[in-house]
Each structure stands twice: as C-alpha cells, then as structure tokens.
C-alpha cells in the first residue's frame, strides 16, 4: 500500500431538545474509503473548497457519531488563487481582525521582498512570540487577544498568522485538518497563504508534518469550520476522540518547502 492517512473519530453527546445538527468531520472532497456511523443516514451538504457537512436529525437521549476513513497521499499542486479569493481572504473577519494589526504587520514584514519571505517571517515570528498552551484562551478570543496574551492553541496560531498576512495584502485562509503525528491527538488548525498565484499550507505550531495533513474544512477563520453546529436542537457535548495516522511512515518536514494541502 502506498502513502495513506487513516482517521477514526468518535463524538458523544446528550440531546435535550430534538432537532438537526451538522457535523463537519469528513475529508474534504471525499475519500477512498469512508463510513459515517449513526443509526439514521445523514443528509450531505456540499460547500465551497470541497467542504462537506453531514446533517443528522437527533432525537432526545445520548448518542455517538463515528467517522472512519482512509485516503491515499500523493503530490498535490497548489490550488489557483481566484479573484474571489483575493477579495475575500484579504478582508478582516471575526477572528482575524487584520484592521487592528496594521502597525505590527507593516513595520515587521511590509519591507520584506516577496510574499514567500513575508509569510515565512510571519510564521517564525508567531512561533517565537506565542507559547503553545493546551486549554489557553477561550472560543471568543481573536488574533489580537491571542497576540497580547502571548499564548494559545493551534487555531489561535492560525488566526494570528492569517491576520498578519492580510494586513500586507497576502490572501490567507483557515483550514481545519487531520494531522498525523500531532500530540496530543485532536482536530488541528493551520492556514494557507497565496504565493505566486497558488495556495500553500503553513503551520506556526510545527506540531505535525504538513505533507500528511488532510483538509476537512476551509474558511475565513474558525467560525467557518466548526466540526459541530446545532440547527435547532439542544445538546450537551460529552467529548470526542480523534485518531489520525499516516503510513507506511510519518514524513519529515523541515519547514523549507512550499507544500500544498490535499
């Protein structure tokens, strides 16, 4: 068997008011093999960037949803950056208020030659400035909050990098991914930046090799990529487990290459 990624996700919850909910945990665009396990078949909704949501009608009680999938890995060419991308992904957004980070970004990175050197400098700066602290911050924190606090988790690192890129007119977007090699294992967040007209993936946490990352969802920031959204039901989330492995071995990533996200 050639290079591949396998994932096994399980989510538990207690529904107190019945109704629909959307789960965004499937590989973007599909997989060679996949199974979404729940007593009733889900309704699938397709979004841009190949993001897929599975919508379930949930009765009251405790439930478990499981997603298993396997996907082959291979060389990936960066997606072209469209005019729509250029407009959308240089604007401020909920968690990436680039309009409030102008002085920092322009003074530190605005003078550097070319988008690649600017993005790489942003990644280095964020990695050095922030401390990765499990449980740091809150779901309401944006990139400014994180930068001032000096600590965060993967989504926070991505938000800060995206905001700084957008200040200097480099389109940047958020990606939720599976990340073999991540410890502790969970869903992971990275960002993509536009370089020479194509999208490439960066990760200021450096916690997992980019070559085996697999896209789940893409958007302006974390608000567009939530793995669970209630659509009228009410529930208590009881927890989740995520396992993502790459075979036959985990690739090495020294950070020097431009890598496109599958």
Buried (B, 14 or more C-beta within 10 A) or exposed (E): EEBBBBBBBBBBBEBEEBBBBBBBBBBBBEBEEBEBEBEEEBEEEEBEBBBBBBBBBBEBEEBEBBBBBBBEBEEEEBBEBEEEBEEBBBEBBEBBBBEBBBEBBEEBBEEBEEBBEBBBBBBEBBBEBBEBEEEBBEEEBBBBBBBEBEBBBBBBBBBBBBBBBBBBEBBBBBBBBBBBBBEEBBBBBBBBBBBEEBBBBBBBBBBBBBBBBBBBBBBBBBEBBBBBEBEEBBBEEEEBEBBBBBBEEBBEBEBEEBBBBB
